């Protein structure tokens, strides 16, 4: 949400890299997306508006991933493959890794939206 109104992104490309260092598992997620719906009042012709949308998108996506990880942990599931990744990339049995999520959204096009 921006200005208490909605906008949506159409994902064009996602690249995810995982890195395990001691008991810290870091996800670096790079997303390229187009805006496909925009109801906000901020002017899309301004670079600071795109920067703002990238920033709030990063936060929203990161929060959603963290919620999903919490659901997985609380229900003792591994549908995201975290335990599998750790077992393949660590000599040690890490049961409760610290998980860091870094999201970098890059809006590459505003398409034919009204500005």
C-alpha positions in Angstrom: 0.0 0.0 0.0 1.0 3.6 -0.6 -1.0 6.6 0.4 -3.5 4.0 1.8 -4.2 2.9 -1.7 -3.2 -0.2 -3.6 -0.6 -0.9 -6.2 0.6 -4.2 -7.6 3.7 -5.5 -9.3 4.0 -8.1 -12.0 7.2 -10.0 -11.4 9.4 -10.4 -14.4 12.5 -12.1 -12.9 13.5 -13.4 -9.5 17.0 -14.4 -8.5 17.6 -15.9 -5.1 20.9 -16.8 -3.5 21.3 -18.5 -0.2 24.5 -18.3 1.9 25.2 -20.2 5.2 27.8 -18.7 7.5 28.0 -20.4 10.8 24.4 -20.5 12.0 23.2 -17.6 9.9 21.4 -18.4 6.7 21.0 -15.4 4.4 18.7 -15.1 1.5 19.5 -12.5 -1.1 16.5 -12.0 -3.3 16.6 -9.8 -6.4 13.3 -9.0 -8.1 12.7 -7.2 -11.4 9.0 -6.2 -11.8 6.6 -4.0 -13.7 3.8 -2.0 -12.1 0.6 -3.4 -13.4 -1.9 -1.6 -11.2 -1.5 1.8 -9.5 -4.1 3.7 -7.4 -1.6 5.8 -5.4 -1.4 9.6 -5.6 2.3 9.9 -6.0 3.6 10.8 -9.4 5.1 7.8 -11.3 7.2 10.1 -13.5 9.4 11.0 -10.5 12.3 8.8 -9.6 11.7 9.3 -5.9 8.3 7.7 -6.3 9.8 4.6 -8.0 12.5 4.5 -5.2 9.7 4.7 -2.6 7.7 1.9 -4.2 10.9 -0.3 -4.4 11.5 0.4 -0.7 8.0 -0.5 0.5 7.9 -3.5 -1.9 11.1 -4.8 -0.3 9.6 -4.4 3.1 6.3 -6.1 2.2 8.0 -9.0 0.5 10.5 -9.5 3.3 7.7 -9.5 5.9 5.7 -12.1 3.9 8.7 -14.4 3.6 9.4 -14.0 7.4 5.7 -14.9 8.1 6.0 -18.0 5.9 9.2 -19.1 7.6 7.5 -18.6 11.0 4.6 -20.8 9.9 7.0 -23.4 8.7 8.9 -23.4 12.0 5.8 -23.4 14.2 4.4 -26.4 12.4 7.7 -28.3 12.1 7.6 -28.4 8.3 10.4 -27.8 5.8 8.4 -26.9 2.7 10.9 -24.2 1.9 13.8 -26.6 2.1 15.8 -24.7 4.7 16.8 -27.9 6.7 17.7 -29.6 3.4 19.9 -26.7 2.4 21.6 -26.6 5.8 22.3 -30.3 5.8 23.9 -30.1 2.4 26.0 -27.0 3.2 27.1 -27.5 6.8 29.2 -30.0 8.6 27.2 -29.3 11.8 23.7 -30.1 12.7 22.1 -26.6 12.9 18.6 -26.8 14.3 17.6 -23.1 14.7 19.5 -21.0 12.2 19.2 -17.2 12.3 17.6 -16.4 9.0 18.2 -13.0 7.3 16.2 -11.9 4.3 17.5 -9.2 2.0 15.1 -8.2 -0.8 16.0 -5.8 -3.6 13.1 -4.9 -5.8 13.8 -3.1 -9.0 10.7 -1.7 -10.8 11.8 -1.7 -14.5 8.7 -0.4 -16.1 5.5 1.4 -15.3 4.0 0.1 -18.6 1.0 2.0 -20.0 -0.3 3.2 -16.7 -1.8 6.7 -16.5 0.7 9.0 -14.9 
